[in-house]
């Protein structure tokens, strides 16, 4: 038996053309443990956290996008009064409405 521990697993490509399906090569086709960042820190697996705040000029800081909401098919970003929307295709490539 081969047991793999890791955060990244290779992609497996099944089918061709429009029927192409890319999935992760998990054991039994699903992750055996779902360990998120908070659980990792609380279990002592993460030894420290380093936070970096970029030193941006005021003009660049005001020219940023803020995540307004996220769903499986839509990412809504906010920039001032504008609300650009991003829609996800089936192939998970992004069509930007910015």
ABEGO torsion letter per residue (X at the ends): XBBBBEABBBBBBBEBEAABBBBBBBBGGBBABBBBAAAAAAAGABABBBBBBBBBBAAAAAABBBBABBBAABBBBBBEABBBBBBBBAAGBBBBAX
